[in-house]
């Protein structure tokens, strides 16, 4: 039976742990994301310490847009908006507006927690979104269900993403075997902004068949995803000796997957790989591609998860 937390109690909670079937997941109220995920005592996520900072986007929630937004500007329904540039070296805004926001615990059971946040109107995003994320763990692994509802008076643009770094052990991912079920990849410029796309076939970005990562540097958004009869696309990462294998899956709401080996980041530097579900591509608010238009009172749900080793 679930329990609801009072606003006062929820605000005081810095993080909450859930677990089932030998798995443990830690969700933080600062940003509403994932700090840790273990299965059988082994790391599934490359997370961060309880009292340490969340670096490099680890486990964060990317709403109302994932990835980059050129110059931090976009036009929606004929109105131009400017959001803060939090990637100033490339003059971009990146990863939305809720990564450092305070979330509250709405429900908590041993195997499940629901966190909520109200994204209030602000310069650059004068819209109101009620966001709820339902994290649950079972024998099948971790399931993450995100629901956003437009609680304002006007239509609003919306996109969602998540930033988990996954690991199957080892000091680097070089020897890991990756299967990425995607037939196209976005080309980007020096600012990390898309400038077109191409088929992955006959390139070093073709992981439609499982193969060793080697020294391939990944900082790419993939699309044209293969899906099963259930509509789910599945990324597989396996240790070289096949002793550990995990699957990150996304439902039909997520049409894009960002893969990032973190080569330029000292705290990552290929020790794990970020597989980021995204409902829209980088720069979507600027181009309009894949952006969800939420009418007042309308909701949008997206679901992803991880089946652990």
C-alpha positions in Angstrom: 0.0 0.0 0.0 1.4 3.4 -1.0 1.8 6.3 1.4 1.6 10.0 0.6 4.2 12.4 2.1 3.2 15.7 3.5 4.8 18.7 1.7 6.8 19.5 4.9 8.1 16.0 5.2 8.8 15.6 1.5 10.8 18.9 1.4 13.0 17.6 4.1 13.9 14.4 2.2 17.2 14.7 0.3 17.0 11.2 -1.2 14.9 8.0 -1.0 15.9 4.4 -1.6 13.7 1.7 -3.1 14.5 -1.9 -3.9 13.3 -5.3 -4.9 14.8 -8.6 -6.2 18.3 -7.8 -5.1 18.3 -4.3 -6.6 18.6 -0.9 -4.9 17.8 2.4 -6.5 18.4 5.9 -5.0 16.3 8.8 -6.2 17.3 12.4 -5.2 14.9 15.3 -4.5 17.4 17.8 -5.9 16.6 17.4 -9.6 14.4 14.4 -9.2 17.0 12.1 -10.8 18.8 8.9 -10.1 21.9 8.9 -7.9 22.6 5.1 -7.8 21.3 1.8 -9.0 22.9 -1.6 -8.0 21.8 -5.2 -8.7 23.3 -8.0 -6.8 25.7 -5.6 -5.2 27.2 -4.4 -8.5 26.8 -1.0 -10.1 24.3 -0.7 -12.9 24.7 3.1 -13.0 27.9 5.1 -12.8 26.4 7.3 -10.1 27.8 9.6 -7.4 28.3 9.6 -3.6 25.6 10.6 -1.3 27.3 13.8 -0.2 29.1 14.4 -3.5 28.0 16.7 -6.3 26.2 15.4 -9.4 28.7 16.0 -12.1 28.3 15.5 -15.9 24.6 15.2 -15.8 24.6 11.8 -13.9 21.1 10.4 -13.7 19.5 13.8 -14.2 16.1 14.6 -15.6 16.1 16.7 -18.8 12.8 18.7 -19.1 11.3 20.6 -20.9 14.0 19.9 -23.5 16.9 17.5 -23.6 20.4 18.3 -25.0 21.2 21.6 -26.6 19.3 24.7 -27.6 21.1 27.0 -30.0 21.7 30.5 -28.4 19.1 29.6 -25.8 16.4 31.0 -28.1 13.3 29.6 -29.8 10.0 30.7 -31.2 6.7 29.2 -30.2 3.3 30.3 -31.5 4.9 33.4 -32.9 6.6 34.5 -29.7 10.4 34.5 -29.3 11.8 33.3 -26.0 15.3 33.4 -24.5 16.4 31.0 -21.7 19.7 31.3 -19.8 22.9 30.0 -21.5 24.2 27.3 -19.2 26.7 26.0 -21.8 28.4 29.4 -22.3 31.5 28.0 -24.0 29.2 27.1 -27.0 26.5 29.7 -26.4 23.9 27.1 -25.9 21.3 26.3 -23.3 21.4 22.6 -22.3 19.2 20.0 -20.7 16.2 22.0 -19.7 15.2 23.7 -16.5 14.7 21.2 -13.7 18.1 19.6 -13.1 18.7 21.6 -10.0 15.1 22.1 -9.0 13.5 20.9 -5.7 11.3 17.9 -6.2 8.9 16.4 -3.6 8.1 12.8 -2.7 4.5 12.3 -3.5 4.3 8.5 -2.9 6.7 6.0 -1.4 6.6 2.2 -1.1 9.5 -0.2 -0.6 9.8 -0.9 -4.3 8.4 2.4 -5.7 8.7 6.2 -5.4 6.9 9.0 -7.1 8.5 12.4 -7.3 6.8 15.6 -8.4 7.7 19.1 -9.4 5.8 22.2 -10.6 7.8 24.0 -13.3 6.4 27.5 -12.9 6.4 30.2 -15.6 9.7 32.1 -15.9 11.5 34.3 -18.5 12.2 32.1 -21.5 9.6 29.5 -20.6 6.4 31.3 -19.5 4.4 28.1 -19.2 3.4 25.9 -16.3 4.1 22.2 -16.2 3.2 19.7 -13.5 5.8 16.9 -13.8 5.6 13.5 -12.1 8.1 10.7 -12.3 7.2 7.2 -11.1 10.3 5.1 -10.4 9.7 1.4 -9.6 11.8 -1.7 -9.3 10.8 -5.4 -9.8 12.4 -8.6 -10.9 12.3 -7.2 -14.4 14.5 -4.2 -13.4 14.0 -0.5 -13.2 11.0 1.3 -14.8 10.8 5.1 -15.1 7.5 6.7 -16.1 7.4 10.4 -16.7 4.2 12.3 -17.0 4.0 16.1 -17.8 0.7 18.0 -17.6 0.2 21.5 -18.9 -1.4 23.3 -16.0 -1.2 26.7 -17.6 -3.7 28.7 -19.7 -1.7 28.5 -23.0 -0.2 25.7 -25.1 3.4 24.9 -24.4 6.3 23.1 -26.1 7.6 20.0 -24.3 10.3 17.5 -24.6 11.8 15.0 -22.1 15.0 13.1 -21.6 17.1 11.3 -19.0 20.9 11.1 -18.5 21.9 7.7 -17.0 25.5 6.5 -17.3 25.4 2.7 -17.5 28.2 0.2 -16.7 28.9 -3.5 -16.9 32.1 -3.3 -14.9 35.7 -2.7 -16.0 37.8 0.4 -15.8 36.7 1.6 -19.2 34.0 0.7 -21.7 36.5 0.0 -24.5 36.1 -3.8 -24.2 32.3 -3.7 -23.7 30.0 -4.9 -26.5 27.3 -2.5 -27.6 24.2 -3.0 -29.6 22.4 0.3 -30.6 19.2 -0.5 -32.5 19.4 2.7 -34.6 19.8 3.1 -38.4 20.5 6.8 -38.5 22.7 9.2 -36.6 22.7 13.0 -36.4 25.7 15.0 -37.7 26.6 17.9 -35.5 28.7 21.1 -35.7 31.4 22.3 -33.4 28.7 23.5 -31.0 27.1 20.1 -30.7 24.1 21.2 -32.8 22.6 19.0 -35.5 23.3 19.8 -39.1 21.7 16.8 -40.7 21.6 13.1 -40.4 23.0 10.0 -42.2 22.6 6.2 -42.2 24.9 4.4 -39.8 25.6 1.7 -42.3 29.3 1.3 -43.3 30.4 3.8 -40.6 32.1 3.3 -37.2 28.8 4.3 -35.7 27.0 1.2 -36.8 26.1 -0.8 -33.8 23.0 -2.4 -35.2 24.9 -5.7 -34.7 26.6 -6.2 -31.3 30.3 -5.2 -31.5 33.1 -4.0 -29.3 33.2 -0.3 -28.6 37.0 -0.1 -28.8 38.2 3.5 -29.0 35.1 4.8 -30.7 34.2 8.2 -29.3 30.5 8.6 -28.9 28.7 11.9 -28.4 25.9 11.2 -30.9 22.1 11.2 -31.1 20.7 8.1 -32.8 17.3 7.7 -34.4 15.3 5.5 -36.7 15.1 3.0 -33.9 14.4 -0.7 -34.4 11.5 -1.8 -32.2 10.0 -5.1 -31.1 6.4 -6.1 -31.6 5.7 -4.4 -28.2 6.9 -1.0 -29.6 10.0 -1.0 -27.4 13.6 -0.3 -28.6 16.4 -2.0 -26.7 20.0 -1.0 -26.3 22.3 -3.8 -25.0 25.6 -3.4 -23.3 27.6 -6.5 -22.4 31.0 -7.1 -20.7 33.5 -8.6 -23.1 33.4 -12.0 -21.4 29.6 -12.0 -21.4 29.5 -12.3 -17.7 27.4 -9.1 -17.4 24.8 -7.8 -19.8 22.2 -5.0 -19.3 19.4 -3.7 -21.5 18.2 -0.1 -21.5 14.8 0.1 -23.2 12.5 2.9 -24.3 8.9 3.0 -25.3 7.5 4.7 -28.5 7.5 8.1 -26.9 11.3 8.2 -27.1 12.4 8.5 -30.7 16.0 9.3 -30.1 18.9 7.9 -28.0 22.0 9.9 -27.2 25.1 7.9 -26.6 28.1 9.6 -24.8 31.3 8.0 -23.7 32.4 11.1 -21.8 35.9 11.4 -23.3 36.4 15.1 -22.6 35.1 14.8 -19.0 37.8 13.8 -16.4 35.2 12.3 -14.1 33.8 10.0 -16.9 36.5 9.6 -19.5 35.1 6.3 -20.9 34.6 4.5 -17.6 30.9 4.3 -18.4 28.5 5.3 -21.3 25.5 7.5 -21.1 22.5 6.2 -23.0 20.0 9.0 -22.9 16.4 8.5 -23.9 15.0 11.6 -25.6 11.6 12.4 -27.0 13.1 14.9 -29.4 16.5 15.6 -30.9 19.0 18.3 -29.8 17.9 21.8 -30.7 14.3 20.7 -31.1 12.8 23.9 -29.6 14.6 25.8 -32.3 13.8 23.5 -35.2 10.4 22.2 -34.1 11.4 18.6 -34.8 9.8 16.2 -32.4 8.5 18.9 -30.1 5.3 17.9 -28.3 2.7 20.6 -28.2 0.8 20.3 -24.9 -2.6 22.0 -24.9 -3.9 23.4 -21.5 -4.9 20.4 -19.4 -3.2 17.9 -21.7 -0.6 15.3 -20.5 2.2 13.4 -22.1 3.7 10.1 -20.8 7.0 8.5 -21.6 8.5 5.3 -20.2 12.0 3.9 -20.2 13.9 1.4 -18.0 16.8 -0.9 -17.4 17.0 -4.6 -17.2 20.1 -5.3 -15.1 22.8 -7.9 -15.6 
